[in-house]
Amino acid sequence: MIPHYEVSGPPGAPVVVLSSSLGTTMEMWRPQLTDLHRHFRIVRYDHRGHGRSAVPPAPYRIDDLGHDVIDLLDHLDLERVHFAGLSIGGMTGMWLAAHAPGRIHRLALLCTSAKLGTEEYWAQRAATVTQSGCSAVADAVVERWFTPAFRRHSPDVVAHYTTMLAGIPAAGYAACCSAIGAMDLRTDLPRISAATMVIAGADDPATPLEHARVIATAIPDARLKVIDDAAHLASVEQPDIAAALVAQHFLGEP
């Protein structure tokens, strides 16, 4: 399926696809747009079951999310792109780079994991959301997205993301939870040939730093960068740093 998407930035510039986290929409990447538009044409999209994308029937798998991106690239007549993904967006990026290597030029993986939790853990969250909606988990999940200091100093941003998560269709969120529960990309990592930067939030309780180290160690020649004073949504909490790291990597700068 072709997900809902938006294209912005200078025509003719190299294309960067931005893929957001579980429970957010493409708006997660808005803080990076001004900086990235200086160099790149930007494609943002909503995962299936999120935002303004369709909510296909469950089950979903990570390869379904990856094929959605391939469908989008084909629709836009884009042969090869840079790809940055955070959380489930990074999982999608790893799958793409391993299974459709000709489509991914450079890869940035933010606050993500190649294997995250157990199927039972994700099934329980999916069941809660299916029964009571995403609002039932919104406060607890968003608490892990931001550091305590950020939550104190930027309550309006925290409230915005809590509302965003609460508004995600329950069926789509639950199906994506199941996709993460069934996912194990660890054996795919050595196959990734795209130049890769792995970015971790130093204070991320959802995908801790050791998960980033596993990815960076397994992908040939991958580089690991850590953003201080940032939890899971590091690109929101430290937008300028995240934008600079992504831009430098996609420009091929050391």
ZARO-306880 format. One line per field, with one value per atom (N, C-alpha, C): residue number from 1; residue in three letters; atom name; x, y, z. Coordinates in steps of 0.02 Angstrom, whole numbers. Layout:
zado: c(NUM  ...)
selum: c(ALA  ...)
lumfi: c(CA  ...)
u: c(X  ...)
v: c(Y  ...)
w: c(Z  ...)
//
This chain:
zado: c(1  1  1  2  2  2  3  3  3  4  4  4  5  5  5  6  6  6  7  7  7  8  8  8  9  9  9  10  10  10  11  11  11  12  12  12  13  13  13  14  14  14  15  15  15  16  16  16  17  17  17  18  18  18  19  19  19  20  20  20  21  21  21  22  22  22  23  23  23  24  24  24  25  25  25  26  26  26  27  27  27  28  28  28  29  29  29  30  30  30  31  31  31  32  32  32  33  33  33  34  34  34  35  35  35  36  36  36  37  37  37  38  38  38  39  39  39  40  40  40  41  41  41  42  42  42  43  43  43  44  44  44  45  45  45  46  46  46  47  47  47  48  48  48  49  49  49  50  50  50  51  51  51  52  52  52  53  53  53  54  54  54  55  55  55  56  56  56  57  57  57  58  58  58  59  59  59  60  60  60  61  61  61  62  62  62  63  63  63  64  64  64  65  65  65  66  66  66  67  67  67  68  68  68  69  69  69  70  70  70  71  71  71  72  72  72  73  73  73  74  74  74  75  75  75  76  76  76  77  77  77  78  78  78  79  79  79  80  80  80  81  81  81  82  82  82  83  83  83  84  84  84  85  85  85  86  86  86  87  87  87  88  88  88  89  89  89  90  90  90  91  91  91  92  92  92  93  93  93  94  94  94  95  95  95  96  96  96  97  97  97  98  98  98  99  99  99  100  100  100  101  101  101  102  102  102  103  103  103  104  104  104  105  105  105  106  106  106  107  107  107  108  108  108  109  109  109  110  110  110  111  111  111  112  112  112  113  113  113  114  114  114  115  115  115  116  116  116  117  117  117  118  118  118  119  119  119  120  120  120  121  121  121  122  122  122  123  123  123  124  124  124  125  125  125  126  126  126  127  127  127  128  128  128  129  129  129  130  130  130  131  131  131  132  132  132  133  133  133  134  134  134  135  135  135  136  136  136  137  137  137  138  138  138  139  139  139  140  140  140  141  141  141  142  142  142  143  143  143  144  144  144  145  145  145  146  146  146  147  147  147  148  148  148  149  149  149  150  150  150  151  151  151  152  152  152  153  153  153  154  154  154  155  155  155  156  156  156  157  157  157  158  158  158  159  159  159  160  160  160  161  161  161  162  162  162  163  163  163  164  164  164  165  165  165  166  166  166  167  167  167  168  168  168  169  169  169  170  170  170  171  171  171  172  172  172  173  173  173  174  174  174  175  175  175  176  176  176  177  177  177  178  178  178  179  179  179  180  180  180  181  181  181  182  182  182  183  183  183  184  184  184  185  185  185  186  186  186  187  187  187  188  188  188  189  189  189  190  190  190  191  191  191  192  192  192  193  193  193  194  194  194  195  195  195  196  196  196  197  197  197  198  198  198  199  199  199  200  200  200  201  201  201  202  202  202  203  203  203  204  204  204  205  205  205  206  206  206  207  207  207  208  208  208  209  209  209  210  210  210  211  211  211  212  212  212  213  213  213  214  214  214  215  215  215  216  216  216  217  217  217  218  218  218  219  219  219  220  220  220  221  221  221  222  222  222  223  223  223  224  224  224  225  225  225  226  226  226  227  227  227  228  228  228  229  229  229  230  230  230  231  231  231  232  232  232  233  233  233  234  234  234  235  235  235  236  236  236  237  237  237  238  238  238  239  239  239  240  240  240  241  241  241  242  242  242  243  243  243  244  244  244  245  245  245  246  246  246  247  247  247  248  248  248  249  249  249  250  250  250  251  251  251  252  252  252  253  253  253  254  254  254)
selum: c(MET  MET  MET  ILE  ILE  ILE  PRO  PRO  PRO  HIS  HIS  HIS  TYR  TYR  TYR  GLU  GLU  GLU  VAL  VAL  VAL  SER  SER  SER  GLY  GLY  GLY  PRO  PRO  PRO  PRO  PRO  PRO  GLY  GLY  GLY  ALA  ALA  ALA  PRO  PRO  PRO  VAL  VAL  VAL  VAL  VAL  VAL  VAL  VAL  VAL  LEU  LEU  LEU  SER  SER  SER  SER  SER  SER  SER  SER  SER  LEU  LEU  LEU  GLY  GLY  GLY  THR  THR  THR  THR  THR  THR  MET  MET  MET  GLU  GLU  GLU  MET  MET  MET  TRP  TRP  TRP  ARG  ARG  ARG  PRO  PRO  PRO  GLN  GLN  GLN  LEU  LEU  LEU  THR  THR  THR  ASP  ASP  ASP  LEU  LEU  LEU  HIS  HIS  HIS  ARG  ARG  ARG  HIS  HIS  HIS  PHE  PHE  PHE  ARG  ARG  ARG  ILE  ILE  ILE  VAL  VAL  VAL  ARG  ARG  ARG  TYR  TYR  TYR  ASP  ASP  ASP  HIS  HIS  HIS  ARG  ARG  ARG  GLY  GLY  GLY  HIS  HIS  HIS  GLY  GLY  GLY  ARG  ARG  ARG  SER  SER  SER  ALA  ALA  ALA  VAL  VAL  VAL  PRO  PRO  PRO  PRO  PRO  PRO  ALA  ALA  ALA  PRO  PRO  PRO  TYR  TYR  TYR  ARG  ARG  ARG  ILE  ILE  ILE  ASP  ASP  ASP  ASP  ASP  ASP  LEU  LEU  LEU  GLY  GLY  GLY  HIS  HIS  HIS  ASP  ASP  ASP  VAL  VAL  VAL  ILE  ILE  ILE  ASP  ASP  ASP  LEU  LEU  LEU  LEU  LEU  LEU  ASP  ASP  ASP  HIS  HIS  HIS  LEU  LEU  LEU  ASP  ASP  ASP  LEU  LEU  LEU  GLU  GLU  GLU  ARG  ARG  ARG  VAL  VAL  VAL  HIS  HIS  HIS  PHE  PHE  PHE  ALA  ALA  ALA  GLY  GLY  GLY  LEU  LEU  LEU  SER  SER  SER  ILE  ILE  ILE  GLY  GLY  GLY  GLY  GLY  GLY  MET  MET  MET  THR  THR  THR  GLY  GLY  GLY  MET  MET  MET  TRP  TRP  TRP  LEU  LEU  LEU  ALA  ALA  ALA  ALA  ALA  ALA  HIS  HIS  HIS  ALA  ALA  ALA  PRO  PRO  PRO  GLY  GLY  GLY  ARG  ARG  ARG  ILE  ILE  ILE  HIS  HIS  HIS  ARG  ARG  ARG  LEU  LEU  LEU  ALA  ALA  ALA  LEU  LEU  LEU  LEU  LEU  LEU  CYS  CYS  CYS  THR  THR  THR  SER  SER  SER  ALA  ALA  ALA  LYS  LYS  LYS  LEU  LEU  LEU  GLY  GLY  GLY  THR  THR  THR  GLU  GLU  GLU  GLU  GLU  GLU  TYR  TYR  TYR  TRP  TRP  TRP  ALA  ALA  ALA  GLN  GLN  GLN  ARG  ARG  ARG  ALA  ALA  ALA  ALA  ALA  ALA  THR  THR  THR  VAL  VAL  VAL  THR  THR  THR  GLN  GLN  GLN  SER  SER  SER  GLY  GLY  GLY  CYS  CYS  CYS  SER  SER  SER  ALA  ALA  ALA  VAL  VAL  VAL  ALA  ALA  ALA  ASP  ASP  ASP  ALA  ALA  ALA  VAL  VAL  VAL  VAL  VAL  VAL  GLU  GLU  GLU  ARG  ARG  ARG  TRP  TRP  TRP  PHE  PHE  PHE  THR  THR  THR  PRO  PRO  PRO  ALA  ALA  ALA  PHE  PHE  PHE  ARG  ARG  ARG  ARG  ARG  ARG  HIS  HIS  HIS  SER  SER  SER  PRO  PRO  PRO  ASP  ASP  ASP  VAL  VAL  VAL  VAL  VAL  VAL  ALA  ALA  ALA  HIS  HIS  HIS  TYR  TYR  TYR  THR  THR  THR  THR  THR  THR  MET  MET  MET  LEU  LEU  LEU  ALA  ALA  ALA  GLY  GLY  GLY  ILE  ILE  ILE  PRO  PRO  PRO  ALA  ALA  ALA  ALA  ALA  ALA  GLY  GLY  GLY  TYR  TYR  TYR  ALA  ALA  ALA  ALA  ALA  ALA  CYS  CYS  CYS  CYS  CYS  CYS  SER  SER  SER  ALA  ALA  ALA  ILE  ILE  ILE  GLY  GLY  GLY  ALA  ALA  ALA  MET  MET  MET  ASP  ASP  ASP  LEU  LEU  LEU  ARG  ARG  ARG  THR  THR  THR  ASP  ASP  ASP  LEU  LEU  LEU  PRO  PRO  PRO  ARG  ARG  ARG  ILE  ILE  ILE  SER  SER  SER  ALA  ALA  ALA  ALA  ALA  ALA  THR  THR  THR  MET  MET  MET  VAL  VAL  VAL  ILE  ILE  ILE  ALA  ALA  ALA  GLY  GLY  GLY  ALA  ALA  ALA  ASP  ASP  ASP  ASP  ASP  ASP  PRO  PRO  PRO  ALA  ALA  ALA  THR  THR  THR  PRO  PRO  PRO  LEU  LEU  LEU  GLU  GLU  GLU  HIS  HIS  HIS  ALA  ALA  ALA  ARG  ARG  ARG  VAL  VAL  VAL  ILE  ILE  ILE  ALA  ALA  ALA  THR  THR  THR  ALA  ALA  ALA  ILE  ILE  ILE  PRO  PRO  PRO  ASP  ASP  ASP  ALA  ALA  ALA  ARG  ARG  ARG  LEU  LEU  LEU  LYS  LYS  LYS  VAL  VAL  VAL  ILE  ILE  ILE  ASP  ASP  ASP  ASP  ASP  ASP  ALA  ALA  ALA  ALA  ALA  ALA  HIS  HIS  HIS  LEU  LEU  LEU  ALA  ALA  ALA  SER  SER  SER  VAL  VAL  VAL  GLU  GLU  GLU  GLN  GLN  GLN  PRO  PRO  PRO  ASP  ASP  ASP  ILE  ILE  ILE  ALA  ALA  ALA  ALA  ALA  ALA  ALA  ALA  ALA  LEU  LEU  LEU  VAL  VAL  VAL  ALA  ALA  ALA  GLN  GLN  GLN  HIS  HIS  HIS  PHE  PHE  PHE  LEU  LEU  LEU  GLY  GLY  GLY  GLU  GLU  GLU  PRO  PRO  PRO)
lumfi: c(N  CA  C  N  CA  C  N  CA  C  N  CA  C  N  CA  C  N  CA  C  N  CA  C  N  CA  C  N  CA  C  N  CA  C  N  CA  C  N  CA  C  N  CA  C  N  CA  C  N  CA  C  N  CA  C  N  CA  C  N  CA  C  N  CA  C  N  CA  C  N  CA  C  N  CA  C  N  CA  C  N  CA  C  N  CA  C  N  CA  C  N  CA  C  N  CA  C  N  CA  C  N  CA  C  N  CA  C  N  CA  C  N  CA  C  N  CA  C  N  CA  C  N  CA  C  N  CA  C  N  CA  C  N  CA  C  N  CA  C  N  CA  C  N  CA  C  N  CA  C  N  CA  C  N  CA  C  N  CA  C  N  CA  C  N  CA  C  N  CA  C  N  CA  C  N  CA  C  N  CA  C  N  CA  C  N  CA  C  N  CA  C  N  CA  C  N  CA  C  N  CA  C  N  CA  C  N  CA  C  N  CA  C  N  CA  C  N  CA  C  N  CA  C  N  CA  C  N  CA  C  N  CA  C  N  CA  C  N  CA  C  N  CA  C  N  CA  C  N  CA  C  N  CA  C  N  CA  C  N  CA  C  N  CA  C  N  CA  C  N  CA  C  N  CA  C  N  CA  C  N  CA  C  N  CA  C  N  CA  C  N  CA  C  N  CA  C  N  CA  C  N  CA  C  N  CA  C  N  CA  C  N  CA  C  N  CA  C  N  CA  C  N  CA  C  N  CA  C  N  CA  C  N  CA  C  N  CA  C  N  CA  C  N  CA  C  N  CA  C  N  CA  C  N  CA  C  N  CA  C  N  CA  C  N  CA  C  N  CA  C  N  CA  C  N  CA  C  N  CA  C  N  CA  C  N  CA  C  N  CA  C  N  CA  C  N  CA  C  N  CA  C  N  CA  C  N  CA  C  N  CA  C  N  CA  C  N  CA  C  N  CA  C  N  CA  C  N  CA  C  N  CA  C  N  CA  C  N  CA  C  N  CA  C  N  CA  C  N  CA  C  N  CA  C  N  CA  C  N  CA  C  N  CA  C  N  CA  C  N  CA  C  N  CA  C  N  CA  C  N  CA  C  N  CA  C  N  CA  C  N  CA  C  N  CA  C  N  CA  C  N  CA  C  N  CA  C  N  CA  C  N  CA  C  N  CA  C  N  CA  C  N  CA  C  N  CA  C  N  CA  C  N  CA  C  N  CA  C  N  CA  C  N  CA  C  N  CA  C  N  CA  C  N  CA  C  N  CA  C  N  CA  C  N  CA  C  N  CA  C  N  CA  C  N  CA  C  N  CA  C  N  CA  C  N  CA  C  N  CA  C  N  CA  C  N  CA  C  N  CA  C  N  CA  C  N  CA  C  N  CA  C  N  CA  C  N  CA  C  N  CA  C  N  CA  C  N  CA  C  N  CA  C  N  CA  C  N  CA  C  N  CA  C  N  CA  C  N  CA  C  N  CA  C  N  CA  C  N  CA  C  N  CA  C  N  CA  C  N  CA  C  N  CA  C  N  CA  C  N  CA  C  N  CA  C  N  CA  C  N  CA  C  N  CA  C  N  CA  C  N  CA  C  N  CA  C  N  CA  C  N  CA  C  N  CA  C  N  CA  C  N  CA  C  N  CA  C  N  CA  C  N  CA  C  N  CA  C  N  CA  C  N  CA  C  N  CA  C  N  CA  C  N  CA  C  N  CA  C  N  CA  C  N  CA  C  N  CA  C  N  CA  C  N  CA  C  N  CA  C  N  CA  C  N  CA  C  N  CA  C  N  CA  C  N  CA  C  N  CA  C  N  CA  C  N  CA  C  N  CA  C  N  CA  C  N  CA  C  N  CA  C  N  CA  C  N  CA  C  N  CA  C  N  CA  C  N  CA  C  N  CA  C  N  CA  C  N  CA  C  N  CA  C  N  CA  C  N  CA  C  N  CA  C  N  CA  C  N  CA  C  N  CA  C  N  CA  C  N  CA  C  N  CA  C  N  CA  C)
u: c(42  0  44  17  53  29  73  52  40  6  -1  68  82  149  145  199  209  280  288  354  367  426  444  518  538  608  625  687  707  702  666  665  735  749  814  867  853  902  899  952  948  889  859  797  813  783  785  715  705  642  648  599  598  541  557  509  504  444  433  425  411  408  339  336  272  233  172  130  136  175  179  162  153  143  205  201  256  274  227  240  298  316  374  436  442  503  500  446  441  499  525  581  644  652  712  705  644  633  674  675  711  784  817  887  897  856  866  849  802  784  842  892  949  986  981  1019  978  917  882  808  782  711  686  633  611  545  543  481  466  410  386  323  311  251  227  164  135  136  160  157  85  77  10  -19  -83  -115  -102  -69  -52  -73  -88  -101  -155  -137  -186  -175  -133  -127  -185  -196  -248  -231  -281  -273  -292  -245  -261  -274  -309  -321  -255  -253  -195  -192  -135  -73  -28  16  69  136  183  252  298  359  405  415  413  421  362  302  245  259  287  303  358  406  458  430  385  356  313  283  247  294  355  403  423  435  451  395  332  275  275  292  294  350  409  464  446  414  393  341  295  243  274  327  359  416  426  478  547  559  623  659  716  751  790  825  871  870  864  856  899  911  934  873  884  828  848  806  815  751  759  701  715  664  669  621  646  606  581  515  491  511  522  549  619  660  726  724  677  668  650  606  589  650  691  751  800  809  854  828  763  735  747  734  743  816  862  933  958  928  949  915  851  812  801  811  806  865  926  985  994  967  973  932  886  843  869  917  941  1014  1027  1095  1131  1110  1137  1080  1097  1047  1064  1014  1021  968  990  947  947  891  886  845  872  834  792  826  791  825  799  824  812  857  848  805  798  756  735  670  648  594  612  563  539  486  458  391  371  305  251  261  211  202  259  256  215  230  197  125  111  42  -1  29  -8  -24  25  10  -43  -36  -86  -155  -160  -225  -255  -213  -237  -265  -228  -249  -312  -315  -374  -436  -429  -487  -505  -454  -467  -443  -412  -387  -317  -285  -216  -211  -266  -263  -248  -261  -249  -175  -133  -61  -22  -57  -22  23  -3  37  100  93  150  201  178  224  261  225  257  306  295  342  411  413  476  505  467  491  537  530  566  598  653  686  644  654  617  627  688  701  660  658  619  545  521  450  433  480  468  469  517  529  486  460  421  356  314  252  205  210  166  185  250  272  250  260  240  165  125  53  35  71  58  69  123  138  92  70  21  -45  -65  -126  -117  -58  -44  -50  -18  -21  -92  -128  -197  -242  -224  -265  -248  -196  -179  -233  -254  -305  -283  -326  -307  -288  -324  -310  -241  -223  -158  -101  -110  -58  -48  -102  -97  -63  -79  -48  26  46  117  153  119  148  164  118  128  186  193  249  316  320  381  393  341  348  375  355  377  444  471  530  595  640  710  754  785  825  899  918  989  1029  1001  1039  1041  999  1000  1055  1076  1120  1186  1220  1283  1275  1213  1201  1193  1188  1175  1239  1236  1295  1291  1232  1226  1268  1299  1335  1286  1300  1251  1277  1235  1247  1193  1213  1166  1168  1110  1105  1063  1089  1054  1043  988  979  1012  1053  1091  1046  985  940  876  882  824  807  751  732  696  672  633  679  729  781  849  871  932  994  1046  1107  1136  1129  1157  1125  1062  1030  1064  1081  1116  1185  1218  1285  1281  1229  1221  1215  1175  1166  1230  1262  1323  1380  1382  1435  1422  1359  1343  1343  1325  1324  1395  1421  1491  1502  1554  1578  1527  1476  1427  1460  1435  1459  1404  1424  1377  1387  1332  1332  1280  1297  1252  1234  1169  1145  1131  1167  1158  1092  1067  1006  948  941  886  864  799  770  750  690  674  662  625  615  670  731  789  785  753  747  701  656  612  645  677  707  770  809  870  867  821  809  868  904  960  1017  1032  1085  1067  1004  982  985  962  963  1034  1080  1150  1181  1170  1199  1172  1107  1077  1102  1104  1126  1200  1242  1313  1323  1285  1292  1270  1213  1188  1228  1265  1309  1377  1388  1451  1507  1489  1540  1561  1624  1647  1616)
v: c(-60  0  62  116  180  220  233  270  344  378  451  483  532  562  635  671  740  747  786  800  875  894  965  974  1037  1052  1063  1080  1101  1046  1057  1007  994  931  914  898  913  898  823  795  725  714  656  642  605  629  595  575  512  488  486  515  516  473  426  378  385  392  410  350  363  311  280  225  196  248  262  307  380  397  466  468  528  538  571  587  621  687  716  780  775  715  706  738  739  764  838  873  943  985  973  1015  1012  959  952  982  1001  1018  1078  1131  1192  1177  1141  1125  1077  1026  977  1004  1052  1081  1119  1136  1171  1127  1062  1016  963  950  890  903  862  855  804  819  777  743  679  640  615  637  611  571  521  480  454  434  402  326  290  217  193  134  104  102  117  117  179  229  290  351  405  468  463  487  487  429  381  320  273  227  176  129  95  46  -22  -56  -122  -171  -226  -277  -306  -323  -358  -429  -462  -441  -398  -359  -324  -357  -353  -372  -315  -315  -262  -262  -321  -321  -288  -288  -251  -176  -152  -81  -63  -109  -98  -96  -142  -142  -80  -52  11  66  67  118  105  43  27  49  36  59  135  169  242  266  236  256  244  187  173  225  242  291  359  377  442  438  379  368  384  360  369  302  298  235  222  275  266  329  321  377  367  422  418  405  370  351  361  398  407  384  339  314  311  327  325  272  230  177  129  120  74  98  164  189  164  159  130  56  21  -50  -60  -16  -18  -4  44  59  2  -33  -91  -145  -158  -208  -188  -125  -102  -109  -87  -89  -160  -208  -277  -313  -296  -334  -297  -232  -193  -146  -173  -130  -79  -93  -46  17  17  75  124  101  142  161  227  251  255  301  307  299  273  254  285  316  342  307  276  238  271  298  335  297  289  264  204  152  93  30  -27  -91  -143  -192  -247  -303  -304  -352  -319  -308  -267  -303  -326  -357  -425  -448  -514  -507  -560  -560  -551  -580  -575  -503  -467  -396  -355  -363  -323  -345  -410  -434  -404  -396  -367  -294  -256  -186  -182  -225  -225  -240  -287  -304  -246  -210  -152  -99  -85  -34  -56  -118  -144  -136  -149  -145  -74  -30  35  95  83  138  159  198  220  267  299  343  305  239  199  191  198  190  254  308  368  398  408  441  400  335  293  290  286  282  348  403  468  484  459  470  442  389  359  393  436  470  529  558  620  614  648  648  687  674  712  787  809  881  911  876  902  904  853  853  911  929  987  1053  1059  1124  1134  1080  1086  1046  1063  1024  1029  1085  1092  1042  1030  980  911  896  830  820  872  867  856  889  881  809  779  710  660  676  633  632  691  695  659  666  633  557  530  458  435  472  453  451  489  492  441  401  349  295  271  218  157  132  77  15  1  -59  -54  5  14  10  42  40  -31  -66  -134  -180  -172  -214  -200  -136  -120  -147  -148  -179  -253  -287  -357  -366  -318  -321  -317  -272  -266  -330  -357  -417  -476  -481  -537  -524  -464  -443  -467  -491  -503  -491  -433  -412  -424  -457  -461  -498  -550  -586  -547  -497  -456  -403  -383  -326  -333  -390  -394  -388  -396  -391  -319  -272  -202  -171  -147  -116  -41  -12  61  91  147  184  203  182  187  225  271  304  282  259  239  294  320  376  354  363  342  402  401  448  421  462  438  414  442  427  393  352  320  255  252  189  140  163  120  78  110  74  96  67  89  85  118  125  58  6  -58  -86  -67  -88  -55  9  44  13  -6  -36  -103  -142  -205  -191  -142  -126  -100  -53  -22  -72  -121  -172  -221  -236  -288  -262  -198  -170  -150  -174  -158  -83  -60  9  60  38  85  129  190  237  247  254  265  334  371  436  436  468  471  544  557  624  628  672  681  716  707  740  727  665  646  575  565  498  470  439  401  445  499  545  597  573  618  673  659  709  766  753  805  842  805  834  875  852  887  895  936  938  962  1012  1039  989  955  904  847  824  769  789  849  871  876  902  909  841  793  726  693  697  666  700  766  802  787  788  774  704  656  588  582  612  606  647  697  735  701  647  611  644  688  721  677  681  640  663)
w: c(0  0  0  -27  -27  35  82  141  125  170  163  169  127  126  108  122  100  75  22  -7  -1  20  28  16  8  -2  -75  -89  -156  -208  -263  -317  -344  -359  -387  -336  -272  -219  -204  -174  -152  -105  -111  -73  -9  45  111  130  147  174  250  284  357  383  427  453  528  553  623  668  731  783  788  823  843  884  863  902  884  832  809  734  709  638  608  544  510  543  582  614  664  685  729  700  634  601  585  601  583  609  670  694  651  611  570  500  480  410  387  426  404  390  436  426  367  362  309  240  237  172  140  178  149  99  107  66  30  55  34  16  -28  -40  11  47  103  87  99  97  167  195  259  247  288  279  346  348  407  397  447  444  434  405  402  473  478  543  584  556  592  551  587  553  500  440  385  337  355  315  329  283  292  349  374  428  399  366  339  396  380  432  457  522  551  521  526  560  515  547  512  532  486  500  477  501  481  406  375  302  268  299  270  271  326  330  280  271  222  151  135  68  56  109  101  76  103  81  9  -9  -79  -125  -105  -145  -153  -98  -100  -146  -142  -186  -259  -273  -342  -365  -321  -337  -354  -318  -328  -380  -409  -460  -431  -370  -336  -333  -366  -368  -304  -279  -222  -180  -114  -69  -7  28  97  141  197  240  313  349  422  457  505  542  616  655  728  755  800  831  778  769  718  648  641  579  565  617  609  594  625  609  536  511  440  397  418  380  378  434  434  386  387  342  270  254  185  163  205  186  177  213  207  149  136  88  21  20  -42  -46  -45  -38  -94  -153  -208  -199  -151  -140  -88  -47  9  -3  -6  -16  52  94  161  211  270  319  387  418  487  530  584  629  697  717  779  831  890  948  928  906  881  904  882  904  850  846  799  829  895  930  996  1005  1061  1100  1159  1202  1177  1207  1192  1157  1123  1091  1144  1203  1256  1279  1286  1307  1257  1193  1142  1133  1142  1138  1194  1252  1308  1293  1267  1251  1196  1145  1091  1118  1166  1194  1233  1270  1308  1261  1208  1161  1124  1105  1070  1112  1177  1222  1240  1251  1281  1241  1183  1142  1163  1120  1134  1193  1211  1269  1333  1333  1393  1407  1357  1367  1356  1335  1312  1366  1426  1478  1495  1502  1521  1465  1403  1346  1337  1339  1327  1384  1443  1498  1479  1439  1418  1357  1324  1264  1280  1340  1356  1425  1435  1499  1550  1615  1666  1660  1644  1638  1581  1525  1468  1485  1519  1537  1583  1626  1670  1632  1587  1553  1491  1462  1400  1405  1454  1462  1402  1365  1306  1252  1243  1193  1215  1279  1305  1296  1310  1301  1228  1183  1111  1089  1112  1092  1127  1187  1220  1181  1158  1117  1051  1020  957  965  1017  1027  1042  1083  1101  1039  987  927  874  885  836  837  778  777  817  860  904  864  811  771  738  714  682  731  789  840  865  879  904  854  789  738  732  740  738  800  858  917  902  870  854  805  759  711  748  797  836  876  906  946  907  843  802  767  774  735  767  726  746  685  682  625  635  690  707  654  623  572  506  498  437  439  499  505  466  468  430  355  330  258  235  281  263  236  175  143  140  153  153  209  195  247  302  363  417  476  501  565  613  672  725  778  795  842  901  961  1022  1067  1104  1159  1221  1252  1310  1367  1370  1426  1402  1351  1320  1356  1392  1425  1379  1322  1277  1233  1203  1164  1191  1246  1279  1235  1258  1219  1197  1238  1218  1154  1141  1079  1019  1026  973  962  1015  1009  970  983  947  872  854  783  752  786  758  752  796  793  736  722  673  601  591  523  505  449  431  426  462  459  485  522  549  603  609  660  712  775  829  858  865  896  953  1008  1065  1078  1084  1099  1174  1207  1279  1294  1354  1377  1330  1310  1265  1282  1279  1289  1221  1216  1155  1094  1103  1046  1046  1034  1036  984  928  875  895  942  968  1026  1069  1129  1112  1063  1042  966  940  868  827  852  813  808  862  861  814  820  777  704  688  618  592  633  611  598  642  633  570  559  500  437  436  377  361  412  401  372  398  374  301  286  217  167  191  148  140  178  174  213  260  299  358  380  436  502)
//
